[in-house]
Amino acid sequence: MSYRMRGVARRIYHWLPIPLTLKWQLRARLHPLIHSIRQDASLRGLGRGLHALLARKAVAPGADPAHERALADVLGAIGRHAAVHGPALHWMALPFLSTGGAEQVALNLCRAVRHLRPQCSIVLLVTDRDLVSDRVPLPASVLRVVLDEHLPPASDLVVRQRLLRDLLVAVRPEVFHNINSEAAWQLILTDGKRLRRFTRLHASIFAFQFGPDGRTPVGFAAYFLQQAMPVLASLSADNRRFIDDAAARYGLDAQARARMHVLYQPCRLFPFDGRQAAPRTNPPAVAEGGRLRVLWAGRLDAEKRIDLFLDIVRACDFADFHVFGQVVLDDGEQLPALANLHYAGPFSSPLEWIADARFDAFLFTSRWEGLPNVLIEAGALEMAVVAPVVGGVGELITDTTGYPLAEQPTVDDYITALDAIRKDGARARSRAAALRILVETRHAWPRFLQDVQALPDYLPDVAVAGTVTADEAPVVSVIVPCYNQGHYLLQCVPSALTACARPLEIVIVDDGSSDPATTRWLEQAHALDPARIRIHRQANQGLSSARNTGVALARGRFIQFLDADDLLTPGKIDAQLAQFDVNPQLDVSICDFLLADEACTSFFKQEEAIADFALDQSDFLYRWERGMAIPIHCGLFHRRVVGAFDTTARAKEDWLFWVGLALDGARFAYVRGHWAIYRQHPASMRRSYLRMGQAWLEAGLKINARLGGREPLFFARTLEWFEQCYRANPAYAEEVRALAQPVEIAAPPAPAGTLRHDPAALLAALPADDGHTPRFSIVVPVFNHYDYLEECLRSLVAQVPADAEIVCIDDASSDPRVAEYLSALAGRHSRLQVILSPINRGISAVQNEAVARARGAWVAFVDCDDALEPGALERLAVEIDRHPEVDYFFTDRNDVDASGKLLRVARYGGYDHLAFRGPAHIADDLHDGMVATHLKLIRRQAYLDAGGCDARYDGVQDWDLALKIVATGTLRYLPEALYRHRVHGSSVTTSARVTQVRRTNQVRRAHLARLRPHARAGEVVRVALPADFAEVRRLIAQGATCVADARGTASAGLILHLREFNGYFDRIEWDDPALAAALAGYLWSSEALGLPM
């Protein structure tokens, strides 16, 4: 965009007779267009900008992964800095970081704060533009954070303001000082009342500014000062004139005026701690009547009146002009080539001015100013200064200390002053010496430190707690209470492991679960990371007791509660630990959450339940459930504030816990990241309103007793909510009516041990033994499923005439009827082997033992709740005779429901994406899915040569076995449905879904590794999803590193695709935390889930 176009745009912007807030919204809306034109001032740039403007979508409420990732990244950076240099309790904001006066003010303040509060570090935020000069040195204790480095390209000021707000809310620094940041000013106007509750807000303004017409007030003073004063702890300027003029112009009262302060800036050339040498001086040295050497220094832009300066250069043929500074003119404009003009380039220190020359005068031409640092520095170097008395310049340059000009000087005014210096060098030297004395007394570091220390509420408190050290083991204890939810642990625990990169432990407290599979689930959860996971089992005492037990066992400084059915997203705990690093005075960090369905494939948020609240005592007392709700795993708690959960509460224990923290004075901070996943179950939608209402009233009575009359309206409001939410719900009345009905006494259950199946009938159906070794052995691994067991065995008995035996092995079923029934069959017939295992060993171990005991040359496998179709083995016997070279036959299957009704015929494994293409493709298809499934008939020797089933892959052990056999043997597919597979609610394939899918990917990963030509990964190839697996296999065979590109919103289809097939990829690139949470427990390795992009 050309300089003229910008000038016209500025005039229109300043002229528009609309409120400032509307102007701000207009700028934000037009930002894509403006940005595009700035990048390309052509019709093509205009077209791209218009397209971007029209395609722009409003930010929807809820999670914004890119914003939340930026927030977490910045928090992490500040946290790492604080761990080394001390808590970052003092923050400053600048629009950009160049070599201008505002930046020097910020650096001066940084040095002063660090000197006066050496325990603390400082954060310097660059908020408005990605403009950072490498010529601005920062002390080690100051961390520079450029917001644009963490945000998407072309982010507008609204996005930056939003990130700035969320950083302040998350960390709650004691002091936030805005120095010329427009994003920060807008934030102070929109959110100042909220921010001031926990952060002292300060700002600096140095001068009045005016529009292109020279009369219309613009800039920070015009737009923000009067509106912002009520929320500012102080407003400082570097000159008194601005303070006095502002108070008069805006009619500020005495209270506001008392919060306005002058901070005369120190000269950076003077010693700070006595170890630096004072600068050498540069008094005017021109011989009277000789040729002048004139210095101009500063940022070369329109506000510095470069046009006026060039006119002076052209008019003064008796002087040579030397320019130091960074050119920020528009459209690549350069200084003109003039005989008496010399451009020396940017500078870092004023000492560079006099490194190779001495000057007779310093020229200043700015249109408006505060009290410029360059004038202070010129005075320290004992130069004769010619300057208009704009802003606070008149407080430095007077007739005794320099050559003051009118506020709007002409070229002739400058010529007259320079001519006076040329003609009277002695007077020039005298005024320069007086200026140096003024600078030495008023602009020295001791005076500045004294003024900063006297600034009310400006320095952070001295007493601060220590930061979180990285070498503590463990830093965090994750408490996971579990009651009959063990099947969720294999998602819950991996999500906790990826939520924290620092040392942590996970304490799983089983609260007397009655589910017999709990032991197996706990063992599998512990095996995920035995060094960091501890299991504790206790008699059932309730959720609160389980949490209390976990806290008692915890060793970490921080506590993360996590119910077994909920999830955390990667980095959740790390981001919250960074909050404590930056501000150790915090007690509780609270992030946001998303709701998920039972399968964790759909994530949503209906309304804001945390972000809009101040998290003060009033919120927890009067707004809990009434708009505000905080799932317990949103919090990360410092151990020092974690008390006991109320073990007498039947429900609402979380409300009691949060209120207890608030009443004890805990300091909360909210971080806007949707990093906790709350799983909603169908059963939770059918809760008892009667019981929940009663629990609400009981909790309210307990809280009211603790308040001791300090909140007389509390219980009245509690009753009001009971009436509105619970009693007014139709379900409440239905429950009351149901309780009023007579209770029918149910018939007593059948005595334990009563069998419905008849072992004798089954034995009678078996044919007599003819004395020879059977050709087939039918292996039946058993674990429970008593209701279907006899039907399964009857279908097998019908196969026995086809030269077969049955090997039935029970894996310590928890249903006693199974052992009783099988015991009645054991040893009763030579064609029926019954093996009863005293302990549960898993499917691989029992199958391997069964095959070892089998007598047949061929082994078939039938699950105890399934069945064979009539004549299945006879049909396969024909195929064996036709194809003696085959080691493994497999068929189609009939899927039936619990009642036996046919659901579908599953062809070639039953996969939608796989169809039989011929024998040559079976090996490749097996990598995509277990096509070689029921009915499978395997040569016993091939089974043994392959090493049998691997216990690491229980649940998908048959797929691993098929892949091992296909690597050296021959498989053949028979497209006939010879097997009846039952699909029902208690099927292993349903209840163990997470484990099976993870192991599926581990199996796939292990066998795909054999395709890779060498161990070291090669070229990185990003794979679009859904993936073409044939292409992925080809890439793996070439040695490529395959990366799944999963960036974007986590759709259910994408989640399911990656759950099933992540074993194909070395790494997954993602940017939506919901996707990462949805994959917890399903990945072949946690290493597959890299950092978000």
N, C-alpha and C positions, 0 to 999 in steps of 0.2 A: 504494500500500500504506500503510495507516494506521500511525501511530506505535505503537499497541498491537500490531498484527499483527507489526510488525518486532521489537518487544520480545520477543514470544512466540517468533518465529523465532530470534532471537539466543540466547534461553535454551536452546531445544532444540539449536541448533547447538553451543553451548558444553558442553552436558550430555552429548552423544553420546559414549559411551565407546569411540571408535574412533580409530585413528591420524590424525594431521593430514593425511597424504597422502591418505587415503581421504576425509576431509572436503573436501579441495580438489577431488577428483574428483567428489564428490557435488554440490558447488556448480557446477562446470563443467557437469555433466550437466543440472542443473535451471535453468541460466541462461536459456534461452528462456522458461520459465514465469515465473521471477522478474521478468525484464525486462518481460514483457507485463503482469503485475499492477502493477508500478510505474507503467507508462504509463496503465493503466486499471484501477482497483481496483473492478471490477464483475464480474458473472458473465460478461459478454461478454469482458472482458479475460482472465478465467480460462480461458474456452473457447479463445480465440485462443492463449493460452500453452500449453495442453495439446496443441492441434493442432500448434504449432511444435515442441513437445517430441517428439511421436510421429513427426513428419516429419523430424526431424533425422537426418542421415546422418553416419556416421563419415568422417573425412578419410582418403581412400585414399592409399597411398604413391605417390610420383611428383610430377608437376607440380601446383601449385595456382596458377593464373594470377592470381587476385585477391591472394593473399599475395605472390607474386613481384613483382607490379606495385607493391604497397605498399612492399616492400623496395627496389625500384629508385627509387621516388619519394623515399623518405626519404634514401637514399644520395645521390641527385642534389641534394637540398636541402642536406644537410650538406657535400657537395663544393663547391657554389657558395659557401657560407658560408666554408669553409676557404680557398678561392682568394682571398678578400678579407682575412680576418682571421688566417690562419695555420692550420697543421694542427690538426685537432680531436682531440687526443690525450687529453683529459680529459673524461669523461662523468659526468653525475649523473642519478639517477632520482628522481622525485617521484611520489606517487600522483595529485596534482592541483596546480594552481597558484592558491592563494588568498592570503589575507593572514595566514596562520597562522605559528606559530613555526618549523615545519620548513622552510617556504618561505624564511623569513628566514635560517635557517642555510645553505640552499643558495646564496642570493644573497651572503651573506658569503664563503662559500668560493669562489664564482665570482670575486669581486673580488680575493680573496687570490691565487688561482692566476694570474689574468691579471697581477697586479702582480709576482708572483715569476717567472712564465714568460711574458713579453710576446710571445714568438714564437708561442705556442699560443693557440688559441681553445677554447671550451667548448661542449659540447652538453648542454642541459637537457631530459631526456626526461620527459614527462608520460604516465604509463603506465596508470593504473588507471581514471580517469574523465575524461570530456571536460568538465572544470570548470576554466576559466581566467579569472582576474580581470584586467580591464584596468587595475586599480589597482596592479599589480605591475610596476614598470619594470625592464627588463633592460638591462644594458650592451650596447653594440653588438657586443662580442666574444662574446656568449653567444647561441647559437641555441636557441630553444624549439621542440621537436618534440613535438606532441601525437599520440600513436599513433592515437587514434580518428579523427583527420582523414584518415588514410590507409587505414583498415580499413573493411570493410563495416559497415553499421549493426548495432547490437546484438551486436557481437563480444564474446565473454566473455574472462575473464582468461587462459584458456589460449591463446587466439589472440594476445592481446597479448604474453604471455610468449614465444610462439613467434617473433613478429616481433622482440622485444627480443633474444632469443638469436641470431637470424640476423644482426641488425645488428652485434652484438658479434663474432661469428665472422667476418663479412665484413671489418670494419674493424680489429679487434684494437687498440683504443685502449690506451694504456699504463695508464690508470687508469679504473676504473668504480666510482663511489661511490653506494651505495643509501641514500636518505634516506626511509624510511617507505613505499616502494613495495612492495606485496604481490606484484605480478607479478615484481619484481626479486628479492625474497626467495625466492620459489618457484624462480626460475631458478638462484639461487645454490645452493639445496639439490639441485636435480636435475642441474645441469650445471656446478657450481662446479669440480669437479676438472678438467674439460676447459678451462674458461675461464681458470683460473689459470695455465695453461701460457703464455698470451700476454698476459693482462691482469691487472693487480694489482687485486684485489677489496677494496673498503673498504665499510664500512657505518656508519650511525649509529643508535643507539637512545637515547632520552632518559629513559624512565621505564618502570616496571612498570605494567601495566594489569590490571584485574580485571573479571570478569563482572558481570551484574546483581545477583548476590547479594553483591557486594563482597568475596568471598573467593577465587573460582576464578580462578587466573592465566590471562589471555588476552593477546592482542596480540603484538607482534613479539618481545619478550623471551621470552615463554613458548613461542612456536611455533618460533622460528628461531635464537635466539642460540647455544644449546649445540651444535646440529647444524651450524651454519654456521661456527663458530670455526675448525675445521681448515683451511678454504680461504680465510679472510679474512687480508689483509695487515694490517688494523687494524680495530678497532671503537672508534668515538669516541662520546663523550657530552658534553653541555654542563654536566655536574655530576659531582662526584667520588662522591657517595653512590651513584649508580646503578652506577658501575664497581665500587665495593667490594662493594655488595650482590649484584651479579650474579656476581662471582667467588666469593663465599661460597655463594650459593644453588645454583650449578651445579657447585661443586667444581672450578673450573678450575685447571689446573696452572700452574706458574710461567711456562712458555713462552707459554701462552695469555694469562695475565695481563699479560705484558710487551707484548702487542699491543693492549692496551686503554688508551685515552688520553682525557684530559679536554681538550676544546677549549672554554674559556670564550668565549662569543660576544661580539663587540664590539658596543658600542652604536652603532646607526646614526646617532644624533644627534651623535656626536663626529666631529671632522675626520678624513678618511682620508689626505689629502695635504697638510694645512696650509692649503689655500686656502678651506676652509669655516669659517664662523664657529661657535664653540661655542654650544649652545642657551642661551637665557635660561631662568632657573629659575622655579619656581612653588612657593615655600615656603608652608606653611600660613599663612593670614592671618586665620583666624576670631578674632573677639574672644571671650574666654572667656565661655562660657555662651550664645554666639550660635548661629545656625542654620548647620549644616554644609552645605558643597557637596561631594558625594562623586562620584568618577569610577569607572566600571566600563568596561573596554575589552577587546575580544577577539572571538573567533568565538562567536556565540550558538548553542550547541548543547548537547545533553544532558550531554556530558562536562564542560562548564564550570559545571554545577550552576545552571542558570538558575532552577530551582524554588527552591533555597535563597536565591538572590539576591532573588527576588521576595518571599519571606517576610521577608527583612531589610527590604526597602523598606516593606512594609506595617507592620512593627513599629516603624520609626524615624520617628516623626512630627516629630523635631527635625532632620531632614536632607532635602535635595533630592538626588536621584540622577540622574546624567547618563550615558547609555549610548552608547558608540561601538562599532560592529562590524557585521559581516555576519551577517544572520539566516540560519541553516541549519536551522531547526526543521522538523519534518515536517508534512505535510498543510497547508501554508500557514499554520501557526500564527503569531500575532503577539503582541508584548508587550501585556499588558493596559493599559488606560487607568487610570493611578493619578495622583492629584493631585501627588505628589512624585516622579514618574518622567518623565524626558524622554529620548526616543530621538533621537540626532543622526545616525544612519546610519553607513555604512561610512567608513573612513578609510584614507589612504595613508601618512600620517606622524603620529607622536605630537604634532608641533607643532600639528596641527589641534585637539588637545584644548584647548589653552590659547590658541587664536586669539582667542576672544571672552570667555573666563572664566578665573577662577582657582579651584583646588580645594584643599580642606583635607585630603582623604584619597583614597587609591586603594584600591579594594576588589577582592580576588581570591578566587574561590570554587571553583576547579577541584578535581575529585575526585582526579586524579593528574596529575603534571607532571614535567618535567625541571627546567630552570631557565628559566622563561618570559622571552621577550624583552620582553614588556610590563612586567614588573617591573623589568628593567634600565632600560628607557626611563623608567618612572615615577621610578626612583631618579635618573636623569640630570636629570630635571626638578625634583628636590628635593621630591618629594611624600612625605607620610606614608603608608606602605603597611601595610595590614592583610591578612594572608594566613596560611593554614594552612601548616605546614612539610612539605608533601607533596613527595616527590621531592627535588630539589636546592634547593628554596626556602629551606631552613634555612641554606644556605651564603651566602645573600644577606640574608635578613630575620632579624635577631636582636633581642634586647632593646635593643641599642644602635643598630640601624639601622632599626627599625620596630616593628611590633606583631605578633609571631608568635602563631599560634593552634595548637591541637592539630590532628592530621591529619584528624580528623573533627569539625570544630567544629559547634556548634549556633548557632541564631539569637542566643541570649543571649550567646554568646562574641563575636559581631560587635558586638552592641549595647554590650557592656561596653567594647570597644576604641574604638569610635567616640565613646562618651561620654567616655572618657579624653582623646581628642584635643580634644573640645569644651571640656573643663574645664581642660586644661593645654596651651595652644597653644605655650608656650615649649618644653616638652619635645618636643612633636611636631616643632617646627622643628629642634631639636637632633638628633633621630634622623634626620630627612630629610637634614640636612647631612652627617651621618656616612655615610648610604647613598650620597650623591652622591660622596663621596671614595672609597668602596670601588669604585664603578662606574668612576670616572675612572682608577683604578690598575689594576684587574684586567680591565676590559672595554673597554679602549682598543685602537685598531687596531694600534699597534706591538706590543703584547703578543700579539695574535691572529696577526699575520703571523709573529712569531717561533715561536709554537706550531705553526702550519701547516708552516713550513719544517722544523721538527724532527720532524714526523710521518714515520715511516719509509716509504719507497717511495711517497710520496704525490704528489710533483711529477713531471711528465713530464721525460724527459731533455732537456737544453738543445739538443744537437746534432741538428737535423732537416734533412732534405733539402728542397729547394724543392717547391712544389706544381706541378701541371700548369697551365700558363698557357693561356688560351683562344685567344691570338693566334698561337701557334706554328703554323707551316705546314710540313709536316704534323705533327700530334701523333702519329698512328698510321700505321704501314705494315702493310698487309695483304699477306701473302706467299701467293700461290696457285701451287703447283707443278702442272703439267699434263702428263700423258702419255696421249695418246689418249682424253682425257675432255673434249675441247672442247665437246661437245654439252651438258655440264652447266654451262658457264660462264655461260650466260644466266639461270640460276637462282642460281648461287653469287655472282656479282658483284653483282646487285641486292640480295641479302640482306646483303652486306657494306656496301653503300652506305647501307642503312637502319639498320644496326647502330650507326652513329656519326654524331652531329650536328656533331662538332668536325672541324677540318681533318684529312683523311686521304688517303692515296694507296693505290692497289692495284697491286701489282707481280705480274704474271702471268709465270711462268717456264715456257715451253714446253720440255720436256726431250726434244727431238728426236722429237716425235710422228710416227708413220708413217701415221696416218690422213690421206688427202689433203684431207679437208674441214677440217682443223685451221686452215688459213690463214683460211678464211671465218669459222669460229667466233671466232677471235682478233680479226678485224676487227670483227665484230658486237659482241663484248664491249667492245672499245676504244671503239666508237661510243656505248656507253651513257653514258659520261662522259669524253670525251677529256682533259679537264684534270686528272683525278684518276687515270687508269688508264694504266699503262705496260706495254708488252709487251717481253719479252726472250726471244730464242730461242737455244738452244744445242744442241750435239750431245748425244745421249742419254748421261747419266752416272749416272742413278738419282735416287730421291726425295731422299736426303740432300743430294746435290750441288745439286739444284734449290733446295732450301730455303736452303742456304748461299749460293748465288748471290743469291737474293732478299734475304737479310739484308745482303749486301755492297752491294746497290743501294739498300737502304731508307734513307730520310732521317728517319723518325719517331723519337721518343723511346721509343715503345712498339711492340712487334711482336705482330701477330696472325697466326698460321699458320692457313691454311684450305685444305684439299684441295679440288680442283675439284668433287668430287661431293658435298661437304657444304655445310651452310647455317648461317647465323647468324640469330637472330631480331632484330626491331627493338629498338634500344636496348641490345643486349648489351654492346657496347664502351663505351657511355656509362656504364652502371652500374659497369663495372669501372674506368673512369677515375676515377669518383667515389671508389672505394676508395683509389686512389693520391692523390687530392686530400686526402682526410681524413687518411690516414696515409702520408706519402711514404716511410716507412721500409720499406714493402712492396716486394717484388721481383716477385712473381708473383700474379696474381689468377686463381682457378680457379672457374668456374661449373659447373653440372651440365648434363646432356645428355639428349636423348630419342633413341630409335632410330626410324627411319622405313623404310618399305618403298621399293622402287625408284621408285615413282611419287610418293612423298611425299604420299600421301593417308591413310596410317595411321601414327599416332605412339604409341609405347608405351615402357614402362620395366619391365624384369623385376625388378630389384633395385637397392638402393643400392650404387653403386660408388665414391662419393666422400664423401658427406655423413657417413658414420660413422667416417671416418678422421681422424687428427690431422695428416696431411700432414707427418710428420716423416721423418727419414732411415730409420728402421726400417720405416715403411710402404712406402717405395719399394723397399727391399731385399728385404723378406720377404713383402709382401702384394700386390705387383704380379701381376696375373692371378689371384691367389688371393682374389678378392673385390673388389680394388681395380683400377680401370682408368680412365684419364683420356685421352680423345681429345685430340689436340694442340690442336684449335680451341676447347676449353674454356678454355684459358689465354689470358691477356693478359700479356705479358712486358715488364718494363722492359729497355730496350736494354742496360743495363749488365751484365746477367747472362746474356745470350744468347750462348752459345758455339757452336761448330760441331757439326753433326750428323756422326756417324761414317759416312764414305763407304765404308768397307770392310764395313759390316754389310749383309747381304742382306735382313734383316728385323729386327724388334725394335729398330729405331733409336729409336723413341719411348721405350722403357724406358731405353735407354742415355742419352738426352737428359735425362729426368726425374731419373734417379739422379745424373747429373753435376751438375745444379742443386742437388740435396739435399746432395751431398758438398761442394759449394762454399759451403754455408751460406746458400743463398737463403732468403728469408723468404716463405712461402706464406700466402695467405688464401683461404678458400672462401666463395663467395657462393651462397646457395641460390636459384638461378634456373636453370631448364631452358632455357637460351638458346642452346645449341648443338645442332644436328641432325646426327646421324650416320646416313648412308644405308647400309642393308644391301642388298647385291646378291646375287642368286641364286648368282653365281660365288663369292662369299666364303664361302658355306655348303659349297662343295666344295674347300676349301683342302687343301693337302697337309700332312698331319700329320707326315710324314717330314721335309719341308723345314723346317716351322715348329719342330719339335722340335730339329732341328740348329741352327737360328738361335737358339733359346732357350739351348742349351748354349754356343754361341759367345759370345753376349752375356754369359752368366753368367761365363765365363772372363775376359772383358775387365773386368767389374766387379770380380771377385775380385782381379785383378792390381792394379787401382787401390786397392783397400782395403788391400793390403799387409799382410795378416794381422790387421788390426784387428777383423775380424768372422770368427772361425774357423769359425762354423757356416754362414756364408752359402752356400758352394758346396754343402755337404751338403743344405741346404734347396732349392737350385736343382735338384739331382739328384732329390730326392724329387718335386718338382713335374713334372719331365720324365717320371718313371715314371708318376705319377698321371694327368697330363693328356694326354700325347702317346703314350708307348709303350703305355699300357694301352688306348688307343682302338683298336677293331677296324680302323679305316681305316689305321692305321699298319702293322699286320701285312699287310693286303691290298696296300699299296704295296710292302712288302718282297718279298712273293711275286711280284708283277708284275715287279719288277726282276730276279728270278732266272730268269724265263722267257726263252727265246731271242728275239732281236729279229729281226722280219721286215723285210727291206729293201724299201721301197716302190718301185714303178716310177717312173722319172724323169718329171717333168712335161713336158707338151707344150712344144715350143720356142715362145718368144715370137713373136707375130705370126702364129701359125697360126689361120686363120679357120675356124669351123664353118659359117658362113653362106655362101650362094652369091650374090654380087651379080649375076652373069649371069642367074641364074634369075629374079630379081626384075625385072630390066630387060626380060627377054623377056616377062614377063606384062603389061607396060604396053602399052596399045593405041597404034597409030600416031597421030601428031599430025595433026588435020584442019585446022590452020592458024588457027582462030578463037580468040578470048580466052575462057578458061574462066569459067564462072559462079561456081564455088566454088574457094576456096583452102583446102587443109587444112594448117594449121600444126602442125609436130611439133617442139617444143623437146626437145633431147636432152642428157642428162647421164648418161653411163654406161648401165647397164641393157642391156648388150650381149646378154644371153641372151634378152631379150624384144623386141629392136629389130626383127628381121626379121619376126616374127609381126605386130607392129604395122603395119609398112609393107605387108605382104601384104594385111592387111585393108583398107588404104587403096587399094591398087592396084585392088582389086575395085570401088571406088567411082568410079574415074576415068571409066568410060563415062558416068557421070551428070554429064558436063561439069565435071570437076574437075582441079585440079593439086595436087601435093604440094610443100610448102615445108618442107624438113627443115634445122634449124639446130642445130649442135652447140655447146654452151657450154664448150669446152675440157675435154672429158671426161678424167678421169685414167686411164681404161682405154684403153690404146693400140689395142685391137682396134676400138673405136668409130670412131676417126679413119680407121683402115685400111679399114674396111668402107665408111664414107661416102665416102671418097676414091675408092673403086672405082666408086661410083655417080655421082659429081659429073660434070656436063657430058655425060652419056650420053643424056639424054632431055629433050625440051622440057617435058614435063609433070612433071618431077621436078627441083626446084631444091635444091641442097645448098650450105649455107653453113657454113664451118668457122671458128669464132672462135678467134683465137690465145690469148686470155686468158678466164678465167671472169668473166662480167659480171653474172650473175644472170638469173632468169627473165623479169623485166619487160623488161630491155634487149633480150634476144634475141627475145622475142615482138614487141616494137615494131618491131625491124628486119625480122622476117619479114613482118609485116603491111605494112610500107612497101614490100617487094619483091613482095608478092602482087599478082596480076593480076585475081583474081576480085572481083566486087561483094559477095560474101558470104564470110566467113571462119569456118572451123570449127577448133577446137583439140582436139588429141589428144595425150595424154602418151605418151612413147616406150615405156612398159611396158604401155600399154593398147591397145585396139583398137575399131574400129567394127563394129557388127553389120551383116550383109549388107543392102544396100538402104537404109541409113540416110539417105544424102543424097537419094536418089530420093524417099523419103518426105517429107523436109523441103522438097524442091522443090515438092511439091504444096501444102504449107502456105503457102509464099511466094506462090504464085499466088492462093490463097484469101484471104490477108490481106496485101495489099501495104503496108498502113500500119505493119506491125510492123517493129521494128528489131533485135529480139533474140528468137530462139527457143531454148527449152531443153526437154530431155526427161528421162525416167527413165533409170536405168542398171542393168546387171547387175554386181553385185560378185562377183568370182571369186577363188579362192586362187591360189597360185603355180603350181599344176598346171593351172589353168583350170576347176576345179570350181566350180559356181555356189554361192555362199554366201547371197545374198539378192537380191531386186529392190528397189532403193532408189527409193522413190517421192518425188517432189517434194523432192529434195535428200537424202532418206534420214534425216530427223530424226524422232525419236519424238514430239516435242512440236509438230510442224507438219504440217498436212494442207491440201491445196488447198481453198480456200473460194470460189474464183472469181477472175477477172482483176482485180477491183477491190482485192483484198487482197494482191496480189503485192508491192507497194511496202512495205507494213507488214511482211509476212513476211520480206522481205529484211533488215530490221533485226535480226530474230531469228536468221537463219541464211542461209547461201548456198544458197537453194533453186534458183537459176538456174544449176545446174551441168551436168555432162556429160549429154548432148551439148549444147553450146551453139553456136549459129550466129548470127553477128553481122554486121549490115550494115557493110561495111568503112568507109564514110564516117561512120557513127555511132561506130565505134571511134576514128577519127581525130579527130572533133569533140570527143569526151570527153577527149582528151589521151592516149589509150592507157593502158597500165599504168604505175602509179607504183612506182618502184624502192624507195621507202620501205616498201612493203607486199609485197615479194617473198614468195611462198608463199601469200598470200591476195589477190594482185593482181587476180585475176579477180572476186573479190567486190566489191572497191572499184570496179572497172570497171562491174559490173552496177548498183551503187548510183548511179554517175554517170549511166549511160544511162537508168535508170528515172526520174531526176529530170526529164528533158526528152523522153524517147522512150517507146516502147511495147514491152512484153515480152509474150510469149505462151508458155504452157506446153502441151506435147504429152505426154500421159500414156502414153507408149510407151517401152520400154527399148530404145534404139538404140545404146547405148554399153556397152562391156565394160571395167570398172574393176578392175584387179588390186590385191589387198591382200596384201602380203608384208613380210617383216622389213626389207627395205632400201628400202621406200617412203619418199619424201620426207615424206609425211604422218605417218609414225611417227617417224623420226629427228629431224625438225625440229619436233616437237610444241610445245615451249615457245615457240619463236619465232613459229610460226604462230598460236598462241592469243593471244599478246600483240598481234600485229599485227591479228588479228581484232578485238580489243577497241579497238585504235586506229582501225581503219576504222569500226567501229560508232560510236565516240565522235565522229569527225569528221563523220559524216553525220547523227547525231542532233542535232548542234549547229545544223543548218539548221532544225530544228523549233522551236528556242527563239526566242521573239518578240523578245528583246533580249539583248545581250551580258552584261548584269549578272544574276547569279543572284538568284532571288527567295526566297520562303518555303521554309524547310527542312522537308522531309517525310521522315520515317523510314519506310522500306519494309521490310515483313516478307519473309522468305525462306522458300521459293522465291518469286520475284517474279512478279507478274502483269505481263507486259511491255506489254500493251496499256494498262494503267493507268499504267505508268511513262512510256510515250510521251505519254499525255494530260497527265501532270504536267509533263513537259518542255515540251510545247507551251504550257502555261500559265506557263512561266518558273520553275518550282519548282526548288529544289536537292534532288536525290534522294540520300538517304543510306541505304545498305544496313545493316540491323540484323543484324550477324553475331555478336552477343555470345552467349557460351555455348561449350560444348565443340565443338571443330572436328571434326565428323563428315566421313567421306569424301564423303557426298552434298553437304554444304555446301561443301566445298573444290571439288569438281568444278563445282558451280553457279556459284560466284564466279569460278573460272578462266575459264569459258566466257563469262560475261555481266557481268563487272565494268565493261565499257564503258558500261553503262546508268547507272552511279552516279557522282556527283561525289565521293563519299567513302564509305568503309567503316568502320563502327564495330565494334570487335572487343575482346576481352579475353583471348583465348587466343593466346599467342605462336606455338603450333604452326600456327595458321591463317595468321598473317602470314608465317611461313617457307614454308608450302606455296604461297602466292601469289607468292613471289619469282620474278620473270621473266615472270609471266603478266599483270601489271597494265598497263592502258593508260598509267598514269603512276605513279611512286612517290608522287606527291601524293595519290593516291586512298586510300592507306593512312594514315589519320590516327593520332594517338596512341591507345593503348588506353584503353577507358572503365573 
